Amino acid sequence: MRKKLLTLGITVGLSLSLAACGSTTTSEKSSGTSNTNDSASTAPVKKINLNPTTVLGVGPYGEKAVDPSSLTLTAAEKQKLKDGHFKAAFVYHELDNAPNQTKLAAAKAKLEELGVKVVSVTDANFNAQTEISNIQSAMALKPDIMITMPVDPVATASAYRDVEKAGTKLVFMENIPKNFKPGKDYAALVNSDSYGNGVAAADMLAQQIGYNGDVAMVYYDAVFFVTNERDRGFKDEIKKYPNIKLVDKEPFTDQNNVGPIADGLFAKYPNVKGVYASWDIPAEGVIASAKSAGRNDLVITTVDLGDNTARMIAQDGMIRGTSTPRSYDQGLGEAMAAAYTLLGKQVPSYICPPTLPVMKANVLEAYKVAYHKDAPTAVVNALKK
């Protein structure tokens, strides 16, 4: 399913810089960096593997990840699913982005192939009360299994308890309600390598600022497993670079209101060289603020691969790298976890493919791996310039 991607090797002579174009050696062309800052020469240089095969993170209870590709069904099991006339409901926290749309399409197609009828798909628009209402509406259709992402693990917990008590099985995406235990309250959690995403974002940021200088992070300030883990991965990894200092950690609670927060960041630290944002939408708020402050030289890394992010990476924009979920693989994992559960087959409690770092060197190939379709024309054209 997956194509073999590049492994990005980086060698440093005297040092590295922010310059993204014009190198002629293999390592410099791949990394997009070269400079003459002697202080960077003593810093550790880490090769960025653009196609990792192992998962760095663990589940909410320390569970080791199982790759979705390891989940299989026999012909007899597939027939049993078809004979069961099972029903499934999807309750999403939001569906306005490519990763979730890709996951949904892959999971629905697989379930329908297996004879499981999808009776409901809802979008909470990242609102807990809306999601609670959607859960209740979906339950009126009496699904045998619900595949869902809790937008707020505390506020939605009671509604999910009602689902559990009604006998509908639960497969969670990326997050779990408070006090829910695997194998007891839910069948499985299917996630991307959140911790690995943060680690990759840190490594790419370090590389792109020449392994030297001040950086900051703009992070989602909520109890939310998937973002908490990626933020933790970033903080843990960036500490490994002795010539890089994390000077500020700015929290946000509304992804659409990051601009004022970033304004404050640049007012306090006008010379910060790089910023990490928890995902691509708040990263765009940081970009708008940086441009207003005249900081067109700022380097940003983040998580998720929206079309805007892919285009910016391709054209050497402010976003120089991201780490994205393998969304198609996650969708298959959700469907297979549901199938195992409906069959009463033992299902791994934590299902997760490796992360997928994305830089200019592999943006087109990574887009296809993540979404199982070609990158938009705008991204292809940006790469040609």
C-alpha positions as CSV (number, residue, x, y, z in Angstrom):
1,M,0.0,0.0,0.0
2,R,2.7,2.4,1.0
3,K,5.3,3.5,-1.5
4,K,8.9,3.6,-0.3
5,L,9.7,7.2,0.5
6,L,13.0,9.0,0.8
7,T,15.2,9.0,3.8
8,L,16.6,12.4,4.2
9,G,20.3,12.5,5.1
10,I,21.8,15.7,6.2
11,T,25.5,16.5,6.4
12,V,26.9,19.6,7.9
13,G,30.3,21.1,6.9
14,L,30.8,24.3,8.7
15,S,27.1,24.8,9.4
16,L,23.5,25.0,8.2
17,S,21.1,27.9,7.5
18,L,17.6,28.7,6.6
19,A,18.3,28.9,2.9
20,A,16.0,26.5,1.1
21,C,17.2,26.5,-2.5
22,G,20.3,26.4,-4.6
23,S,22.3,23.5,-3.1
24,T,23.9,21.0,-5.4
25,T,25.0,18.1,-3.2
26,T,22.5,15.4,-2.5
27,S,22.3,16.1,1.2
28,E,22.0,19.8,0.9
29,K,19.4,19.6,-1.9
30,S,17.3,17.3,0.3
31,S,17.6,19.3,3.4
32,G,17.3,22.7,1.8
33,T,19.9,24.2,4.2
34,S,23.4,25.6,4.2
35,N,25.1,28.5,6.0
36,T,28.2,29.7,7.7
37,N,27.1,30.0,11.3
38,D,30.0,28.4,13.2
39,S,27.9,28.0,16.4
40,A,25.7,25.5,14.7
41,S,28.6,23.2,13.8
42,T,28.7,21.8,17.3
43,A,25.0,20.9,17.4
44,P,23.8,17.4,16.8
45,V,22.5,16.8,13.3
46,K,19.8,14.2,13.0
47,K,18.8,12.5,9.8
48,I,15.1,13.0,9.1
49,N,13.6,9.7,8.0
50,L,10.8,10.6,5.6
51,N,9.3,7.1,5.7
52,P,9.5,5.8,9.3
53,T,8.3,2.3,9.9
54,T,8.0,2.4,13.7
55,V,5.6,4.2,16.0
56,L,7.2,6.3,18.7
57,G,4.1,7.0,20.9
58,V,1.9,4.7,22.9
59,G,-1.8,4.7,23.8
60,P,-3.4,6.6,26.7
61,Y,-2.7,3.7,29.0
62,G,0.8,2.9,27.7
63,E,-0.5,0.4,25.1
64,K,2.0,-0.5,22.3
65,A,0.7,0.4,18.8
66,V,-0.4,-2.2,16.3
67,D,-0.2,-1.3,12.6
68,P,-3.6,-1.4,10.8
69,S,-2.0,-3.5,8.1
70,S,-1.7,-6.4,10.5
71,L,-5.5,-6.7,10.9
72,T,-6.9,-9.4,8.6
73,L,-10.1,-11.3,8.1
74,T,-10.7,-14.8,6.8
75,A,-13.3,-15.6,4.1
76,A,-15.5,-17.1,6.7
77,E,-15.3,-14.0,8.9
78,K,-16.2,-11.8,6.0
79,Q,-19.3,-13.9,5.3
80,K,-20.3,-13.8,9.0
81,L,-20.2,-10.0,8.8
82,K,-22.4,-10.0,5.8
83,D,-24.8,-12.5,7.4
84,G,-25.0,-10.4,10.5
85,H,-26.6,-7.3,8.9
86,F,-24.7,-5.0,11.2
87,K,-25.2,-1.3,11.4
88,A,-22.5,1.4,12.0
89,A,-22.6,5.1,12.9
90,F,-19.8,7.6,12.5
91,V,-19.9,10.6,15.0
92,Y,-17.2,13.0,14.0
93,H,-15.9,16.0,15.9
94,E,-15.3,17.8,12.6
95,L,-15.3,16.9,8.9
96,D,-14.0,20.1,7.3
97,N,-10.5,18.8,6.6
98,A,-8.8,16.4,4.3
99,P,-7.5,13.9,7.0
100,N,-11.0,13.3,8.4
101,Q,-12.7,13.2,5.0
102,T,-10.1,10.7,3.8
103,K,-10.5,8.5,7.0
104,L,-14.3,8.5,6.6
105,A,-14.2,7.6,2.9
106,A,-11.7,4.7,3.5
107,A,-13.6,3.4,6.5
108,K,-17.0,3.6,4.9
109,A,-15.9,1.9,1.7
110,K,-14.3,-0.9,3.8
111,L,-17.3,-1.4,6.0
112,E,-19.7,-1.5,3.0
113,E,-17.4,-4.0,1.3
114,L,-17.7,-6.2,4.4
115,G,-21.5,-5.9,4.4
116,V,-21.8,-3.5,7.4
117,K,-24.3,-0.8,6.7
118,V,-23.4,2.8,7.6
119,V,-26.6,4.3,8.9
120,S,-25.4,7.7,10.1
121,V,-22.5,10.2,9.6
122,T,-22.5,13.4,11.7
123,D,-20.2,16.4,12.1
124,A,-20.1,18.3,15.4
125,N,-18.2,21.3,14.0
126,F,-15.9,21.0,17.0
127,N,-18.7,21.7,19.5
128,A,-19.2,19.3,22.4
129,Q,-22.9,20.0,22.8
130,T,-23.5,19.4,19.1
131,E,-21.6,16.2,19.4
132,I,-23.7,15.0,22.3
133,S,-26.9,15.7,20.3
134,N,-25.4,13.8,17.3
135,I,-24.6,10.8,19.5
136,Q,-28.2,10.7,20.7
137,S,-29.5,11.1,17.2
138,A,-27.3,8.3,15.9
139,M,-28.4,6.0,18.8
140,A,-32.0,6.4,17.7
141,L,-31.0,4.3,14.6
142,K,-29.8,1.5,16.9
143,P,-26.2,1.0,15.5
144,D,-24.3,-2.1,16.5
145,I,-21.1,0.0,16.6
146,M,-20.2,3.6,16.8
147,I,-16.9,5.0,15.4
148,T,-16.3,8.4,16.9
149,M,-14.0,11.1,18.0
150,P,-14.8,12.8,21.4
151,V,-14.4,16.6,20.9
152,D,-14.3,17.1,24.7
153,P,-13.3,14.0,26.8
154,V,-15.1,15.4,29.9
155,A,-18.2,16.9,28.5
156,T,-19.1,14.0,26.2
157,A,-18.3,11.2,28.7
158,S,-21.8,10.8,30.0
159,A,-23.2,10.5,26.5
160,Y,-20.8,7.8,25.6
161,R,-21.7,6.0,28.8
162,D,-25.2,5.9,27.6
163,V,-24.0,4.4,24.3
164,E,-22.1,1.7,26.2
165,K,-25.0,0.9,28.4
166,A,-27.3,0.5,25.4
167,G,-25.0,-2.3,24.1
168,T,-23.5,-0.4,21.1
169,K,-19.8,-1.0,20.8
170,L,-17.4,1.9,20.6
171,V,-14.3,2.4,18.5
172,F,-12.7,5.8,19.2
173,M,-10.6,7.9,16.8
174,E,-7.6,9.8,18.3
175,N,-9.2,10.6,21.7
176,I,-11.1,8.8,24.4
177,P,-13.7,10.1,27.0
178,K,-12.5,10.6,30.6
179,N,-12.2,7.4,32.6
180,F,-12.9,5.1,29.7
181,K,-10.7,1.9,29.7
182,P,-9.7,-0.2,26.7
183,G,-11.2,-3.7,26.5
184,K,-13.8,-2.7,29.1
185,D,-15.5,0.5,28.1
186,Y,-14.4,0.6,24.4
187,A,-13.0,-1.8,21.9
188,A,-10.1,0.1,20.4
189,L,-8.5,3.5,19.8
190,V,-7.3,4.2,16.3
191,N,-4.8,7.1,16.1
192,S,-1.9,8.6,14.2
193,D,1.5,8.5,15.9
194,S,0.8,11.8,17.8
195,Y,4.0,11.7,19.8
196,G,6.0,10.9,16.6
197,N,4.4,13.8,14.8
198,G,5.7,16.2,17.4
199,V,9.2,14.7,17.3
200,A,9.3,15.0,13.6
201,A,8.1,18.6,13.7
202,A,10.9,19.5,16.2
203,D,13.5,17.8,14.0
204,M,12.4,19.6,10.9
205,L,12.3,22.9,12.7
206,A,15.8,22.4,14.1
207,Q,17.1,21.6,10.6
208,Q,15.4,24.5,8.9
209,I,16.8,27.1,11.4
210,G,20.3,25.7,11.1
211,Y,20.3,24.0,14.5
212,N,20.7,27.4,16.2
213,G,18.5,30.1,17.7
214,D,15.3,30.8,19.6
215,V,12.0,29.0,18.9
216,A,8.5,29.1,20.3
217,M,5.4,26.9,20.3
218,V,1.7,27.8,19.9
219,Y,-0.2,24.9,21.4
220,Y,-3.8,23.7,22.0
221,D,-4.5,24.3,25.7
222,A,-7.0,21.5,26.4
223,V,-7.0,17.9,27.7
224,F,-6.9,16.3,24.3
225,F,-4.8,13.2,23.9
226,V,-3.8,13.6,20.2
227,T,-2.6,17.2,20.5
228,N,-1.2,16.7,24.1
229,E,1.0,13.9,22.7
230,R,2.2,15.8,19.7
231,D,3.1,18.8,21.8
232,R,4.9,16.6,24.3
233,G,6.8,15.0,21.5
234,F,7.9,18.5,20.2
235,K,9.0,19.7,23.6
236,D,10.9,16.5,24.4
237,E,12.8,16.5,21.0
238,I,13.6,20.2,20.8
239,K,15.5,20.0,24.1
240,K,18.0,17.6,22.5
241,Y,19.4,20.5,20.4
242,P,21.8,22.4,22.7
243,N,22.0,25.6,20.5
244,I,18.2,25.9,20.3
245,K,16.2,27.5,23.1
246,L,12.5,27.2,23.5
247,V,11.8,30.7,24.7
248,D,8.0,30.8,24.7
249,K,5.0,28.5,24.9
250,E,1.8,30.2,24.0
251,P,-1.6,28.5,24.6
252,F,-4.8,28.8,22.6
253,T,-8.3,27.4,22.9
254,D,-9.8,28.6,19.6
255,Q,-8.0,27.5,16.4
256,N,-9.6,30.5,14.6
257,N,-8.3,33.1,17.1
258,V,-4.6,32.5,17.2
259,G,-3.6,35.8,15.5
260,P,-3.7,37.9,18.7
261,I,-1.8,35.3,20.6
262,A,0.9,35.2,17.9
263,D,1.0,39.0,17.9
264,G,1.9,38.9,21.6
265,L,4.6,36.3,20.9
266,F,6.3,38.4,18.3
267,A,6.1,41.5,20.5
268,K,7.9,39.7,23.3
269,Y,10.4,37.8,21.1
270,P,10.8,39.8,17.8
271,N,13.8,37.8,16.8
272,V,12.4,34.3,17.3
273,K,13.6,32.2,14.4
274,G,11.0,29.4,14.4
275,V,7.6,28.5,15.6
276,Y,5.8,25.1,16.1
277,A,2.0,25.1,16.0
278,S,-0.1,22.1,17.1
279,W,-1.8,21.8,13.7
280,D,-2.1,23.6,10.4
281,I,-5.1,25.9,11.0
282,P,-3.5,27.7,14.0
283,A,-0.2,27.7,12.0
284,E,-1.9,29.8,9.4
285,G,-2.9,32.3,12.2
286,V,0.8,32.5,13.2
287,I,1.7,33.1,9.5
288,A,-0.7,36.0,9.2
289,S,0.7,37.6,12.4
290,A,4.3,37.1,11.3
291,K,3.6,38.8,8.0
292,S,2.0,41.8,9.8
293,A,5.1,42.0,12.0
294,G,7.4,42.0,8.9
295,R,8.7,38.5,9.8
296,N,8.6,37.0,6.4
297,D,11.8,35.0,7.3
298,L,10.0,33.0,10.0
299,V,10.2,29.2,9.8
300,I,7.2,27.2,10.9
301,T,6.6,23.5,11.3
302,T,3.3,21.9,12.3
303,V,1.1,18.7,12.0
304,D,-1.4,17.7,9.3
305,L,-1.1,18.2,5.6
306,G,-3.8,20.5,4.3
307,D,-3.6,21.8,0.7
308,N,-2.4,25.2,1.8
309,T,0.3,23.6,3.9
310,A,1.4,21.4,1.0
311,R,1.6,24.4,-1.3
312,M,3.7,26.4,1.2
313,I,6.1,23.6,1.7
314,A,6.4,23.2,-2.1
315,Q,7.2,26.8,-2.6
316,D,9.5,27.3,0.3
317,G,7.0,29.4,2.3
318,M,6.9,29.9,6.0
319,I,5.8,26.3,6.6
320,R,8.9,24.3,5.8
321,G,7.7,20.9,7.2
322,T,4.8,19.1,8.7
323,S,4.1,15.6,10.0
324,T,0.9,14.2,8.8
325,P,-1.3,11.2,9.7
326,R,-1.5,8.4,7.2
327,S,-5.2,9.1,7.0
328,Y,-6.2,6.4,4.5
329,D,-4.5,3.8,6.6
330,Q,-6.2,5.1,9.7
331,G,-9.6,4.8,8.0
332,L,-8.9,1.2,7.2
333,G,-7.8,0.6,10.7
334,E,-11.1,2.0,12.1
335,A,-13.1,-0.2,9.8
336,M,-11.1,-3.3,10.7
337,A,-11.3,-2.5,14.4
338,A,-15.1,-2.3,14.0
339,A,-15.2,-5.6,12.1
340,Y,-13.1,-7.4,14.7
341,T,-15.4,-6.0,17.4
342,L,-18.6,-7.0,15.7
343,L,-17.3,-10.5,15.2
344,G,-16.3,-10.8,18.9
345,K,-12.7,-11.2,17.7
346,Q,-9.9,-9.9,20.0
347,V,-9.0,-6.5,18.7
348,P,-5.8,-4.6,19.6
349,S,-6.7,-1.7,22.0
350,Y,-4.4,0.8,20.2
351,I,-4.1,0.8,16.5
352,C,-1.7,3.3,14.9
353,P,0.4,3.6,11.7
354,P,3.8,5.4,11.8
355,T,3.9,9.2,11.3
356,L,4.7,10.7,7.9
357,P,7.1,13.7,7.9
358,V,6.6,16.0,4.9
359,M,9.2,18.3,3.4
360,K,9.8,19.8,0.0
361,A,11.7,16.7,-1.0
362,N,8.7,14.3,-0.6
363,V,5.6,16.5,-0.6
364,L,4.0,15.0,-3.6
365,E,4.7,11.4,-2.7
366,A,3.6,12.0,0.9
367,Y,0.3,13.6,-0.2
368,K,-0.5,10.4,-2.1
369,V,0.5,8.1,0.7
370,A,-1.7,10.1,3.2
371,Y,-4.8,10.6,1.0
372,H,-4.4,8.0,-1.8
373,K,-4.8,10.6,-4.4
374,D,-2.5,13.0,-6.2
375,A,-1.7,16.4,-4.8
376,P,-3.7,19.4,-6.2
377,T,-2.4,21.1,-9.3
378,A,-1.5,24.2,-7.2
379,V,1.0,22.1,-5.2
380,V,2.5,20.5,-8.3
381,N,2.9,23.9,-10.0
382,A,4.5,25.5,-6.8
383,L,7.1,22.7,-6.8
384,K,8.0,23.4,-10.4
385,K,8.8,27.1,-9.8
